Amino acid sequence: MPSLALTAGVLGLVGALPTLFLAVIAVALGGLSADAGPDPWTYLLLVAPLVQVLGAAWLLARRSWLLLVLAVVPVAVLAAAIAWAATGTEDAGNPGLPLLLLVVPVLAAVLAATPRVRRWVTARPRRTR
């Protein structure tokens, strides 16, 4: 296993933790209106980190590098939504801080998209019948 693939897989797993934490907090707090229980849309927030964990697991299992690269898209949408919500309040602080959610997942995606990792994944032995 190339060190770039191992690093990308580990970064993919570690990068999912902050997003997963924010998604679980949003579900636990009930979304935007906690009076009537959790909003149904808050459960969709759990999809972004789960896709990223699945992509990292598939990369480490030598199945696919593309899923980890594409897993950055839902994380980027979630980070943009958090940054947008942060700019709507007075005491939000720096609205650029939620964009730090993207640092590790984007680094994992860049490492997974390197030619060496792609060649390693495509060179895996195929099952024979």
Buried (B, 14 or more C-beta within 10 A) or exposed (E): EBEBBBBBBBBBBEBBEBBBEBBBEBBEEBBEEEEEEBBEEBEBBBEBBBBBBBBBBBBBEBBBBBBBBBBBEBBBEBBBEBBEEBEEEEEEEEBEEBBEBBEBBBBBBBBBBBEEBBEBBEEEEEEEE
